[in-house]
Amino acid sequence: MNSEERKKVSVISKYAIDSFNEGDWLTLGQITGKIKEITGHGRLLRSLSFGDDDYNSCVAEILNSVFSEDSSLIHEVVDYFDIDLWYQQKYPEKYKRVFVEAKITNADFWTEGYIRLFVSHLSSNRARMSALKTSLAHWGICAFIAHEDIEASREWRDEVEAGLETMEILAAVVEPGFKESDWCAQEVGYALGRKIDIIPLRAGLDPFGFFGKFQGIPISGKIPETVANEIAKLLFKKPKHRERCIQSLGRALLLQESSKKISLIATFDEWSVATDDQIKNLLEIASLSMHEQIELKNIIARVGAYKPQASTPDYSQFDDDIPF
């Protein structure tokens, strides 16, 4: 077990000491497949029944034995007994360090400096979503591509939770079957709970319920690159995201080949979603080659980019006591 898992086992131990009866121990044995180890322990259930002093050490011993063999069972037990909710109510100041911050720390799949966009969709769209992810990256938008998978592994579910906890925006590909998907419904619900922006991508179904109020983008029949451009344009138009998006685009432009960089800047300028000063800063951050500057000369001239700064006069040669 790693340090994060050991912290959770410690919380489970506290909960068991505080709340477990014999029936709870038997249930835990069934959940973990360790019923024989629990019923066969020489002291655990006896010390529970008689309130013996060694009960706490028996709890620690049996739980360490159970989870050392399979640490993935930790999450099963926490979920079944709602131990995280108990811990949040009892120790609110410690709760985040055990159950929240560990997930955030492990969300290392985001590209540093890019906008973090979680994409909720059905598994049948996986290939198109992969192409969308590539096109969004050109705009400095890192897309986490979630998918519906009934047999999702524990590691995948943990990663999805980390993505939901750290995303800045959620895009939902709303198509027939989306409403019936437990995974997609939970992902949208998570975004609603965090009160972050949701972008419905309408593909044969209108947004519904509480996220029906969000502005959507019709995507039926459109290629992923076009959809990515429309998502980017929508985000650039939002004042609360604009400055962050421009900074992310500046990072992304540094990685683009010349023709793509020129195309992105020209498209961005056509959208009229930024001030001349913002475009000027973006152009200078992008480190344009001479060829690129020539191709974008009209935009550069308009916003005044790449102009040499006027030199500051050197007054050190003059004496301070010379009268005017």
Rosetta blueprint (number, residue, H / E / L):
1 M L
2 N L
3 S H
4 E H
5 E H
6 R H
7 K H
8 K H
9 V H
10 S H
11 V H
12 I H
13 S H
14 K H
15 Y H
16 A H
17 I H
18 D H
19 S H
20 F L
21 N L
22 E H
23 G H
24 D H
25 W H
26 L H
27 T H
28 L H
29 G H
30 Q H
31 I H
32 T H
33 G L
34 K L
35 I H
36 K H
37 E H
38 I H
39 T H
40 G L
41 H L
42 G L
43 R L
44 L H
45 L H
46 R H
47 S H
48 L H
49 S H
50 F H
51 G L
52 D L
53 D L
54 D L
55 Y H
56 N H
57 S H
58 C H
59 V H
60 A H
61 E H
62 I H
63 L H
64 N H
65 S H
66 V H
67 F H
68 S H
69 E H
70 D L
71 S L
72 S L
73 L H
74 I H
75 H H
76 E H
77 V H
78 V H
79 D H
80 Y H
81 F H
82 D L
83 I H
84 D H
85 L H
86 W H
87 Y H
88 Q H
89 Q H
90 K H
91 Y L
92 P H
93 E H
94 K H
95 Y H
96 K H
97 R H
98 V H
99 F H
100 V L
101 E H
102 A H
103 K H
104 I H
105 T H
106 N L
107 A L
108 D L
109 F L
110 W L
111 T L
112 E L
113 G L
114 Y L
115 I E
116 R E
117 L E
118 F E
119 V E
120 S E
121 H L
122 L L
123 S H
124 S H
125 N H
126 R H
127 A H
128 R H
129 M H
130 S H
131 A H
132 L H
133 K H
134 T H
135 S H
136 L H
137 A H
138 H L
139 W L
140 G L
141 I E
142 C E
143 A E
144 F E
145 I E
146 A L
147 H L
148 E L
149 D L
150 I L
151 E L
152 A L
153 S L
154 R H
155 E H
156 W H
157 R H
158 D H
159 E H
160 V H
161 E H
162 A H
163 G H
164 L H
165 E H
166 T H
167 M L
168 E L
169 I E
170 L E
171 A E
172 A E
173 V E
174 V E
175 E L
176 P L
177 G L
178 F L
179 K L
180 E L
181 S L
182 D H
183 W H
184 C H
185 A H
186 Q H
187 E H
188 V H
189 G H
190 Y H
191 A H
192 L H
193 G H
194 R H
195 K L
196 I L
197 D E
198 I E
199 I E
200 P E
201 L E
202 R E
203 A L
204 G L
205 L L
206 D L
207 P L
208 F L
209 G H
210 F H
211 F H
212 G H
213 K H
214 F L
215 Q L
216 G L
217 I E
218 P E
219 I L
220 S L
221 G L
222 K L
223 I L
224 P H
225 E H
226 T H
227 V H
228 A H
229 N H
230 E H
231 I H
232 A H
233 K H
234 L H
235 L H
236 F H
237 K H
238 K L
239 P H
240 K H
241 H H
242 R H
243 E H
244 R H
245 C H
246 I H
247 Q H
248 S H
249 L H
250 G H
251 R H
252 A H
253 L H
254 L L
255 L L
256 Q L
257 E L
258 S H
259 S H
260 K H
261 K H
262 I H
263 S H
264 L H
265 I H
266 A H
267 T H
268 F H
269 D H
270 E H
271 W H
272 S L
273 V L
274 A L
275 T L
276 D H
277 D H
278 Q H
279 I H
280 K H
281 N H
282 L H
283 L H
284 E H
285 I H
286 A L
287 S L
288 L L
289 S L
290 M H
291 H H
292 E H
293 Q H
294 I H
295 E H
296 L L
297 K H
298 N H
299 I H
300 I H
301 A H
302 R H
303 V H
304 G L
305 A L
306 Y L
307 K L
308 P L
309 Q L
310 A L
311 S L
312 T L
313 P L
314 D L
315 Y L
316 S L
317 Q L
318 F L
319 D L
320 D L
321 D L
322 I L
323 P L
324 F L
